[in-house]
Each structure stands twice: as structure tokens, then as C-alpha cells.
């Protein structure tokens, strides 16, 4: 049975907690507030765009995307990516050198990025056709995506390197006479847990948009 993911902490996602649990984080994660962290990443042009999204009054845009359709798409994307992760880390994968795992990880990351970006765009389109504040949320998410995506991608691009570190550590720690399955199986499980946590992290903004679409605020009297 696979070990459950650690709960999401105040300073990050379940992915951060799992990296720390596997001793793959360089040191204790800092715990700045969201506003403090965002302030370090926002340039002046980003701040202007964010302010415009927060204070603007976007008109509802025409869209044929309904809530049920986009909810089904969210589930389809989530399940498909989960199955891809399971297949890439399953017991049939028995490579004893790391490069194949690097390729699998990078291919999965690219698949996540492509699918989740399209899903998030579809959710914004559905929200943009609703009255405020949902249409404003769509505009805000578009700005946040542009601002945060490059930083997020730079950090997630480190995942293959961290996995290689863990792969070598697992191999070195195994008894000399032990079969490869003794350390390779646990490594594959750890890789699956890390990629699942990454998927959950990538899906968080889309899930937030979906929740807003499911539960619109009551109309003002």
C-alpha cells in the first residue's frame, strides 16, 4: 500500500512536504505570507496588470462553455494524467539506469503543462461569460498565470534532478547482494508519489476556478 501524501502545509503544497519527507529539499522551506512571496515575484508591469484585473469591471464575454462540460473535462484530464503517471512508474518499468526515468518524468511534466493550461483556459472562458465577480476572477487568473507560470516552471524543472538524486541514494543504500527490485520498487513508488503531488499542485488553480463556477456567489438583492 502506498503511503499517503503529507497534508498541505501553510508554507506550500503537498509536494513541498513530500520533498522534505524524502530529504530532497535543500533546507527548511521559508514561510513568507502569500502577499510577501508574491511581492518578490511581481515586477512593476505585473503589478499594474494585477491591479487592473482586481479593480476593473470586465464585461461578461460570450461563451458556449457550460459548467457541466468543463467539470467533465476537469475529471477527464485528471484521470488521464493520473493513469499516465501510474503507467510510467508501474512494476513493468525495470530500467536500472536513470536516463529513462528522466525522460519519463519530463514527458509527464510536458503532458501536465499542456493539458492543465488548456483546462484552465477553458475554465476562464466559462467564468468570463458570467457576471461579476466571476468574470473578474477569470481576468485575475489570466494575469496570475502570466506572472507565476515562468517561476513555477523553473522550480518544477528541478524535479528530474531531484529524482536522480533519490534514485542514486536508493541504489547505494541497498545491500550488495539484494536484487534490484528491493530498491527499484520503492524508488518507483516515490517517483509516482512525487509526480502525483506535482499534478495536484498544477491542478490547484483550475480546481479553484471550478469551485467558483460550481458555487457562484448569490446575486445582490
MITI-276442 format. One record per residue (C-alpha): x, y, z; residue number from 1; chain. Coordinates in Angstrom, 3 decimals, m for minus. Layout:
MITI-276442
+----------+----------+----------+-----+---+
!       px !       py !       pz !   k ! c !
+----------+----------+----------+-----+---+
!        X !        Y !        Z ! NUM ! A !
...
+----------+----------+----------+-----+---+
END
This chain:
MITI-276442
+----------+----------+----------+-----+---+
!       px !       py !       pz !   k ! c !
+----------+----------+----------+-----+---+
!    0.000 !    0.000 !    0.000 !   1 ! A !
!    1.337 !    3.400 !   m0.922 !   2 ! A !
!    1.986 !    5.893 !    1.809 !   3 ! A !
!   m0.450 !    8.798 !    1.881 !   4 ! A !
!    0.751 !   12.187 !    0.799 !   5 ! A !
!    1.540 !   14.571 !    3.628 !   6 ! A !
!   m1.061 !   17.254 !    4.231 !   7 ! A !
!   m0.644 !   20.606 !    2.561 !   8 ! A !
!    1.166 !   22.959 !    4.911 !   9 ! A !
!    0.859 !   26.710 !    5.278 !  10 ! A !
!    4.158 !   27.278 !    3.501 !  11 ! A !
!    3.447 !   25.269 !    0.378 !  12 ! A !
!    1.816 !   22.283 !   m1.207 !  13 ! A !
!    1.849 !   18.573 !   m0.505 !  14 ! A !
!    4.730 !   18.424 !   m2.984 !  15 ! A !
!    6.863 !   20.601 !   m0.694 !  16 ! A !
!    6.071 !   18.356 !    2.271 !  17 ! A !
!    6.869 !   15.198 !    0.316 !  18 ! A !
!   10.207 !   16.567 !   m0.894 !  19 ! A !
!   11.098 !   17.355 !    2.696 !  20 ! A !
!    9.938 !   13.919 !    3.850 !  21 ! A !
!   12.210 !   12.248 !    1.275 !  22 ! A !
!   15.064 !   14.565 !    2.263 !  23 ! A !
!   15.198 !   16.084 !   m1.219 !  24 ! A !
!   14.723 !   19.691 !   m0.140 !  25 ! A !
!   17.925 !   21.640 !    0.354 !  26 ! A !
!   16.773 !   23.049 !    3.670 !  27 ! A !
!   13.732 !   24.142 !    5.679 !  28 ! A !
!   11.234 !   25.923 !    3.489 !  29 ! A !
!   10.750 !   29.568 !    4.246 !  30 ! A !
!    7.273 !   30.599 !    5.300 !  31 ! A !
!    6.530 !   34.029 !    3.874 !  32 ! A !
!    2.944 !   35.090 !    3.573 !  33 ! A !
!    1.365 !   34.849 !    0.157 !  34 ! A !
!    1.500 !   38.614 !   m0.242 !  35 ! A !
!    5.199 !   38.760 !    0.743 !  36 ! A !
!    6.080 !   35.961 !   m1.647 !  37 ! A !
!    4.081 !   37.490 !   m4.472 !  38 ! A !
!    5.711 !   40.854 !   m3.875 !  39 ! A !
!    9.129 !   39.354 !   m4.537 !  40 ! A !
!    7.964 !   37.911 !   m7.852 !  41 ! A !
!    5.933 !   40.843 !   m9.187 !  42 ! A !
!    7.616 !   43.374 !  m11.410 !  43 ! A !
!    6.104 !   46.815 !  m11.885 !  44 ! A !
!    4.407 !   45.815 !  m15.143 !  45 ! A !
!    2.979 !   42.708 !  m13.447 !  46 ! A !
!    1.698 !   44.816 !  m10.564 !  47 ! A !
!   m0.095 !   47.156 !  m12.964 !  48 ! A !
!   m1.745 !   44.246 !  m14.757 !  49 ! A !
!   m2.771 !   42.670 !  m11.457 !  50 ! A !
!   m4.208 !   45.951 !  m10.187 !  51 ! A !
!   m6.197 !   46.384 !  m13.388 !  52 ! A !
!   m7.637 !   42.876 !  m13.044 !  53 ! A !
!   m8.563 !   43.469 !   m9.399 !  54 ! A !
!  m10.114 !   46.881 !   m9.903 !  55 ! A !
!  m11.536 !   46.565 !  m13.382 !  56 ! A !
!  m15.090 !   45.770 !  m14.359 !  57 ! A !
!  m14.824 !   43.305 !  m17.234 !  58 ! A !
!  m17.996 !   42.825 !  m19.192 !  59 ! A !
!  m19.278 !   39.282 !  m19.447 !  60 ! A !
!  m17.997 !   37.665 !  m22.636 !  61 ! A !
!  m19.992 !   35.304 !  m24.815 !  62 ! A !
!  m19.093 !   31.654 !  m24.297 !  63 ! A !
!  m20.707 !   28.331 !  m25.074 !  64 ! A !
!  m18.775 !   26.559 !  m22.294 !  65 ! A !
!  m21.157 !   25.425 !  m19.552 !  66 ! A !
!  m20.263 !   24.287 !  m16.029 !  67 ! A !
!  m21.142 !   20.626 !  m16.586 !  68 ! A !
!  m18.969 !   20.393 !  m19.694 !  69 ! A !
!  m15.932 !   21.918 !  m18.057 !  70 ! A !
!  m16.390 !   19.786 !  m14.928 !  71 ! A !
!  m16.370 !   16.638 !  m17.059 !  72 ! A !
!  m13.255 !   17.913 !  m18.797 !  73 ! A !
!  m11.534 !   18.517 !  m15.462 !  74 ! A !
!  m12.243 !   14.935 !  m14.391 !  75 ! A !
!  m11.143 !   13.541 !  m17.755 !  76 ! A !
!   m7.829 !   15.420 !  m17.663 !  77 ! A !
!   m7.169 !   14.497 !  m14.039 !  78 ! A !
!   m7.862 !   10.785 !  m14.560 !  79 ! A !
!   m5.874 !   10.609 !  m17.798 !  80 ! A !
!   m2.814 !   12.209 !  m16.233 !  81 ! A !
!   m3.071 !   10.047 !  m13.123 !  82 ! A !
!   m3.140 !    6.925 !  m15.269 !  83 ! A !
!   m0.137 !    8.159 !  m17.254 !  84 ! A !
!    1.784 !    8.631 !  m14.010 !  85 ! A !
!    0.833 !    5.153 !  m12.803 !  86 ! A !
!    1.929 !    3.592 !  m16.098 !  87 ! A !
!    5.252 !    5.447 !  m16.096 !  88 ! A !
!    6.045 !    4.249 !  m12.563 !  89 ! A !
!    4.475 !    0.799 !  m12.637 !  90 ! A !
!    6.096 !   m2.589 !  m11.913 !  91 ! A !
!    6.750 !   m3.212 !  m15.614 !  92 ! A !
!    9.285 !   m0.374 !  m15.562 !  93 ! A !
!   12.542 !   m2.082 !  m14.602 !  94 ! A !
!   15.265 !    0.155 !  m16.063 !  95 ! A !
!   18.375 !    0.144 !  m13.886 !  96 ! A !
!   19.812 !    3.399 !  m15.247 !  97 ! A !
!   18.270 !    6.781 !  m14.521 !  98 ! A !
!   18.057 !    8.379 !  m18.040 !  99 ! A !
!   14.855 !    6.506 !  m18.905 ! 100 ! A !
!   13.212 !    7.786 !  m15.720 ! 101 ! A !
!   14.338 !   11.314 !  m16.570 ! 102 ! A !
!   12.684 !   11.026 !  m19.971 ! 103 ! A !
!    9.503 !    9.660 !  m18.423 ! 104 ! A !
!    9.402 !   12.454 !  m15.860 ! 105 ! A !
!    9.972 !   15.183 !  m18.436 ! 106 ! A !
!    7.365 !   13.733 !  m20.790 ! 107 ! A !
!    4.816 !   13.605 !  m17.969 ! 108 ! A !
!    5.616 !   17.167 !  m16.928 ! 109 ! A !
!    5.089 !   18.345 !  m20.507 ! 110 ! A !
!    1.791 !   16.447 !  m20.721 ! 111 ! A !
!    0.657 !   18.031 !  m17.432 ! 112 ! A !
!    1.607 !   21.511 !  m18.582 ! 113 ! A !
!   m0.194 !   21.194 !  m21.918 ! 114 ! A !
!   m3.375 !   19.634 !  m20.530 ! 115 ! A !
!   m3.709 !   21.805 !  m17.417 ! 116 ! A !
!   m3.023 !   25.020 !  m19.352 ! 117 ! A !
!   m5.811 !   24.167 !  m21.818 ! 118 ! A !
!   m8.152 !   23.199 !  m18.971 ! 119 ! A !
!   m7.505 !   26.429 !  m17.099 ! 120 ! A !
!   m8.132 !   28.441 !  m20.273 ! 121 ! A !
!  m11.461 !   26.662 !  m20.748 ! 122 ! A !
!  m12.448 !   27.409 !  m17.153 ! 123 ! A !
!  m11.574 !   31.087 !  m17.585 ! 124 ! A !
!  m13.737 !   31.182 !  m20.708 ! 125 ! A !
!  m16.678 !   29.761 !  m18.765 ! 126 ! A !
!  m16.181 !   32.243 !  m15.915 ! 127 ! A !
!  m15.743 !   35.199 !  m18.258 ! 128 ! A !
!  m19.284 !   34.657 !  m19.542 ! 129 ! A !
!  m20.678 !   35.067 !  m16.027 ! 130 ! A !
!  m21.455 !   38.334 !  m14.271 ! 131 ! A !
!  m19.042 !   39.826 !  m11.772 ! 132 ! A !
!  m17.287 !   38.807 !   m9.617 ! 133 ! A !
!  m16.800 !   35.619 !  m11.668 ! 134 ! A !
!  m15.746 !   37.485 !  m14.803 ! 135 ! A !
!  m13.241 !   39.449 !  m12.709 ! 136 ! A !
!  m11.886 !   36.165 !  m11.323 ! 137 ! A !
!  m11.254 !   34.970 !  m14.882 ! 138 ! A !
!   m9.303 !   38.149 !  m15.660 ! 139 ! A !
!   m7.342 !   37.847 !  m12.414 ! 140 ! A !
!   m6.435 !   34.227 !  m13.091 ! 141 ! A !
!   m5.134 !   35.123 !  m16.552 ! 142 ! A !
!   m2.794 !   37.708 !  m15.034 ! 143 ! A !
!   m1.671 !   35.362 !  m12.260 ! 144 ! A !
!   m0.950 !   32.671 !  m14.816 ! 145 ! A !
!    1.283 !   35.020 !  m16.823 ! 146 ! A !
!    3.079 !   36.251 !  m13.703 ! 147 ! A !
!    3.613 !   32.994 !  m11.847 ! 148 ! A !
!    3.955 !   30.381 !  m14.595 ! 149 ! A !
!    7.608 !   31.112 !  m15.500 ! 150 ! A !
!    8.663 !   30.868 !  m11.845 ! 151 ! A !
!    6.637 !   27.725 !  m11.291 ! 152 ! A !
!    8.063 !   26.060 !  m14.387 ! 153 ! A !
!   11.630 !   26.911 !  m13.372 ! 154 ! A !
!   11.086 !   25.248 !   m9.988 ! 155 ! A !
!    9.283 !   22.182 !  m11.336 ! 156 ! A !
!   12.030 !   21.707 !  m13.924 ! 157 ! A !
!   14.252 !   20.667 !  m10.997 ! 158 ! A !
!   12.153 !   17.558 !  m10.407 ! 159 ! A !
!   14.179 !   15.222 !  m12.689 ! 160 ! A !
!   17.404 !   16.273 !  m10.952 ! 161 ! A !
!   15.890 !   15.618 !   m7.534 ! 162 ! A !
!   14.609 !   12.245 !   m8.709 ! 163 ! A !
!   18.073 !   11.315 !   m9.950 ! 164 ! A !
!   19.497 !   12.188 !   m6.543 ! 165 ! A !
!   16.883 !    9.957 !   m4.910 ! 166 ! A !
!   17.483 !    7.151 !   m7.435 ! 167 ! A !
!   21.207 !    7.060 !   m6.680 ! 168 ! A !
!   20.588 !    7.230 !   m2.948 ! 169 ! A !
!   18.180 !    4.284 !   m3.088 ! 170 ! A !
!   20.637 !    2.244 !   m5.137 ! 171 ! A !
!   23.613 !    2.966 !   m2.880 ! 172 ! A !
!   21.633 !    2.160 !    0.273 ! 173 ! A !
!   20.599 !   m1.300 !   m0.950 ! 174 ! A !
!   22.621 !   m4.302 !    0.314 ! 175 ! A !
!   25.106 !   m5.509 !   m2.277 ! 176 ! A !
!   23.512 !   m8.937 !   m2.581 ! 177 ! A !
!   19.945 !   m7.612 !   m2.748 ! 178 ! A !
!   18.057 !   m7.897 !   m6.057 ! 179 ! A !
!   17.409 !   m4.677 !   m7.933 ! 180 ! A !
!   13.705 !   m4.951 !   m7.156 ! 181 ! A !
!   14.500 !   m4.357 !   m3.469 ! 182 ! A !
!   15.369 !   m0.713 !   m4.118 ! 183 ! A !
!   13.857 !   m0.077 !   m7.535 ! 184 ! A !
!   10.295 !   m0.769 !   m6.402 ! 185 ! A !
!   10.417 !    1.777 !   m3.562 ! 186 ! A !
!   12.020 !    4.304 !   m5.912 ! 187 ! A !
!    9.209 !    3.897 !   m8.447 ! 188 ! A !
!    6.649 !    4.370 !   m5.669 ! 189 ! A !
!    8.388 !    7.560 !   m4.529 ! 190 ! A !
!    8.544 !    8.826 !   m8.104 ! 191 ! A !
!    4.821 !    8.172 !   m8.514 ! 192 ! A !
!    4.016 !    9.994 !   m5.278 ! 193 ! A !
!    6.114 !   12.997 !   m6.292 ! 194 ! A !
!    4.566 !   13.234 !   m9.755 ! 195 ! A !
!    1.063 !   12.844 !   m8.320 ! 196 ! A !
!    1.815 !   15.648 !   m5.869 ! 197 ! A !
!    3.077 !   17.769 !   m8.758 ! 198 ! A !
!   m0.138 !   17.086 !  m10.673 ! 199 ! A !
!   m2.200 !   18.104 !   m7.641 ! 200 ! A !
!   m0.184 !   21.312 !   m7.398 ! 201 ! A !
!   m0.660 !   22.127 !  m11.064 ! 202 ! A !
!   m4.408 !   21.462 !  m10.812 ! 203 ! A !
!   m4.974 !   23.703 !   m7.780 ! 204 ! A !
!   m5.713 !   26.911 !   m9.745 ! 205 ! A !
!   m8.052 !   25.048 !  m12.098 ! 206 ! A !
!   m9.818 !   23.460 !   m9.137 ! 207 ! A !
!  m10.288 !   26.881 !   m7.574 ! 208 ! A !
!  m11.863 !   28.184 !  m10.790 ! 209 ! A !
!  m14.079 !   25.106 !  m10.999 ! 210 ! A !
!  m15.256 !   25.596 !   m7.409 ! 211 ! A !
!  m16.154 !   29.199 !   m8.212 ! 212 ! A !
!  m18.098 !   28.037 !  m11.250 ! 213 ! A !
!  m19.928 !   25.392 !   m9.229 ! 214 ! A !
!  m20.776 !   27.744 !   m6.383 ! 215 ! A !
!  m21.361 !   31.250 !   m7.754 ! 216 ! A !
!  m21.917 !   33.987 !   m5.204 ! 217 ! A !
!  m25.554 !   34.925 !   m4.555 ! 218 ! A !
!  m26.909 !   37.819 !   m6.541 ! 219 ! A !
!  m27.135 !   41.096 !   m4.722 ! 220 ! A !
!  m30.714 !   41.949 !   m3.679 ! 221 ! A !
+----------+----------+----------+-----+---+
END
